[in-house]
């Protein structure tokens, strides 16, 4: 199954070769089974970005910049969380904008028609088992 991801590939333009999604995109655009994990992850990002691009919230360029400069999957956690929250608002037809970035004190998402803002947080839960191993 060969697939293209126009929204994701646009957001990946000028991203470094070591971007955490680069190998997954290469795998997903090749002949991969429909249930491959690479295809699932890449399709999820494509759908999220498509919703954001269609909604056209202000300051999405800042989220895109943080997404693009990620070097690890941990680096993607915060922009991905903000992107997911924004995509859910976009799909629900709620007009919103992203907040200012780079040291500004704005919340991550601001609802245009309401006096309401949303701060998005992303954390990885670490679970300790009896043998002293950490699962995350």
N, C-alpha and C positions, 0 to 999 in steps of 0.2 A: 504494500500500500504506500503510495507516494503522495505526500501532502505538502502544501505550502502554508505558511503562516504570515500573511502580509502585515498584520498589525504588530506582531511580536518582532518580526524582522526589521520593521521600521524603527521600533524602539531600540533594537540592538545595533543600529547603524553607528559606526565608530566606537562600539564597545571593544574592550581589549579581548584578545584571543583567549585569555584565561578566564573569561566570564563564566560563572558556574553553569549557565544554560547553554553555552556554545556547543559542547559535545552532545547534549541532549537534543538540540535543534538539528544538528547534523544527522544524528541517528533517526530522529522522527521524520525528517524530510526524505529519507531513503526508503528502501523497501522494508518496512517494519510491520510486524503483525499488529492488528488493530488493538490488541490488549497490552502492548508493550508499555512499560512504565515510562519510558522516554516520551512516547506519544501522549500518554495521559497527562504528564506534567506540562509539556509544551502546549497541548490543546487548552489546558486550564489557563495558562498565562495568555494565550491568544484570546480566549473569551473574555478575560478580565480587561485586557487592554482595548479590545474592540468596544466594550461597553463604555470605557472611559473616553475613547476617541469620539464616539457618537454623542456622548453627553457634553463634551467640550468644557469641562470645568476650568475655571481660571487657575493659573499656576500649576497645571499638570506637568509643565516642563521641569519643575524642580523635582518632582517625584520621578519623572523619567530620567533625569540626570543621576539621581541616587541609585535608581535601578541599574542604569547603564554602567556605573563605576564599581559595582559590586565585584568582589574577587572570590568570595566564598558564599555558600548557601546561608551562613549566618549573616553575612552582609545584606542578603536579600530579605531577611525577616521583616525589618521595619518597613521598607517601601512596599513589600508584598502585602503586609497587613493593611496599610493605608490604601493600596490599590484595591484590595478585596472589599473593604468597607465602602470605598467610593463606587465600585462597580455595583454593589448591592443597592446603594442609593440610586444610581443611574437607572438600573433595571426597574426600580420601583417608581421611577418618574419624579424623584425628589431632587429639585435643583440645588446644587451644592458647588462649592469651590474648595480647592485645597488651600491650606493656610500658608503663610510665608515660611520660608525655610532658612537655614543657615543662621541660627542663633536668634531668630525672631521668637517672640513668645506666643505667637498665634497657635490656636489648636490646629490639629491636622486637617479637619474637615469643618467647613462652616456652611450651615444650611441657609440658603439665600432668603427664603420667604419667612423664616422664623428667627427669633432671637435665640438661636441654639447652635452650639459648636460641639464637636466630638474630638476627643483626644484618643488616639489609637495607640495601644501598647502591644508589643510582641515579645514573648519570652518562650524559652524552651524549658520544659519541665524535666528535671533530672530525677530519676527514680533509682534509689539504691536498693539492691537486693541483698540477701543475707550473706553472699560470698564476697561482698565488697565491690561488686561491679556497678558501674553507672550506666544506665540506659537513658538515652535522650532522643 
